[in-house]
Amino acid sequence: MLGKTANGLYWMFRYLERAENTSRLIETGLRMSITRSGATEWGSVMQTAGVLSGYTAHYGEEVVQEQAINWMLRDKENPSSVLSAISEARQNARMVRTALTHDVWEAINACFMNAKDLMGRKVSERDLPGVLKSVRQRTALVRGATHGTMMRNDVYDFARIGTFLERGDNTARILDVKYYVLLPSVFAVGSTIDNVQWDSILQSVSAKGGYRMVYGSQPNARDIAHFLVLDKRMPRSLNFCVSKIRDNLGYLASDYDTRMPVHDLADKLAQRLSMHDIDEIFDFGLHEYIQTVLTALGELGGQIEQDYRFYV
């Protein structure tokens, strides 16, 4: 399956993952704004999501919480807003309707209709937590239908590759924007601000419960960085995401009996995440390391589109 069908599946699941990730970031921003300056935190949240430049071009340099939430949640001028991402996921699903099972199509269609209903008008602060929870539940239903009803063939492989490329990019961006929290000044350690920031990093990738099971309730820089970069059991860690991308690319190579340049790129990135421990990464520089991963993920996505002729 090459060309437009592969393209549609890949982007359907990238957009679906983006919608969920953005909803989690909005929830993180709400929690942080309770204890800190809302404008400061919302600027950071939008930078993490990669939508700050679009916001400032649309609204100006001043960051206002209500506008920031609307921009990330439902503004049609923002192609990465939750509503825009779900709309694009459903549009791509329509393009590849015959490649999806009935259950997956019904789930993505219901996800879109629910989002359109909940976000057809500005969402009040009181209703926002319920709206964000509904987005996560609906996207999870699409994933569940995919896992439960789709054949493990090239259709499934492109869906998974799109999911984990988007997820890995999101985790890397969170770490890159918040790396200064992982290496705090001595004056911030143990403060209320410090504790909230630790918590926000874990919550934004749904890692708080898993982290506590592995490391206990007291977070520290080394353990959090290891958990989100290198831990192969954590489903949003960089190592986990890259491992899944490489696996599904390997299945495509087997199905098509063809190895392409993207397979070498995936192997190289997976090796980079396996050959260093977290202390070596800190010595190299966490920010610098994450930048190399973000660049590699971008190259990987571009090579996938080229090798599998997405736009033919």
VENJOUR-V432971 format. One record per backbone hydrogen bond with DSSP energy under -0.5 kcal/mol. NH is the residue of the N-H (numbers start at 1). CO is the residue of the C=O. Records with the same first field share a line. If there is no record, write none. Layout:
# VENJOUR-V432971
NH->CO, CO
This chain:
# VENJOUR-V432971
3->308
5->2
7->3
8->4
9->5
10->6
11->7
12->8
13->9
14->10
15->11
16->12
17->13
18->14
19->15
20->16
21->17
22->18
23->19
24->20
25->21
26->22
27->23
28->24
29->25
30->26
31->27
32->28
33->29
34->30, 31
35->31, 32
36->32
41->37
42->38
43->39
44->40
45->41
46->42
47->43
48->44
49->45
50->46, 47
51->46
52->46
55->51
56->52
57->53
58->54
59->55
60->55, 56
64->62
68->64
69->65
70->66
71->67
72->68
73->69
74->70
75->70
78->75
79->77
81->78
82->72
83->73
85->81
86->82
87->83
88->84
89->85
90->86
91->87
92->88
93->89
94->90
95->91
96->92
97->94
99->96
100->96, 97
105->101
106->102
107->103
108->104
109->105
110->106
111->107
112->108
113->109
114->110
115->111
116->112
117->113
118->114
119->115
120->117
128->124
129->125
131->127
132->128
133->129
134->130
135->131
136->132
137->133
138->134
139->135
140->136
141->137
142->138
143->139
144->140
145->141
146->142
147->143
148->144
149->145
150->146
153->151
157->153
158->154
159->155
160->156
161->157
162->158
163->159
164->160
165->161
166->162
167->163
168->164
169->165
170->166
171->167
172->168
173->169
174->170
175->171
176->172
177->173
178->174
179->176
181->178
182->178
183->179
184->181
188->185
189->185
191->188
195->191
196->192
197->193
198->194
199->195
200->196
201->197
202->198
203->199
204->200
205->201, 202
206->203
207->202
211->207
212->208
213->209
214->210
215->211
216->211, 212
219->217
224->220
225->221
226->222
227->223
228->224
229->225
230->226
231->226
234->231
235->233
237->234
238->228
239->229
241->237
242->238
243->239
244->240
245->241
246->242
247->243
248->244
249->245
250->246
251->247
252->248
253->249
254->250
255->251
256->252
257->253
258->253
263->260
264->260, 261
265->261
266->262
267->263
268->264
269->265
270->266
271->267
272->268
273->269
274->270, 271
275->271
281->277
282->278
283->279
284->280
285->281
289->285
290->286
291->287
292->288
293->289
294->290
295->291
296->292
297->293
298->294
299->295
300->296
301->297
302->298
303->299
304->300
305->301
306->302
307->303
308->304
309->306
310->305
312->309
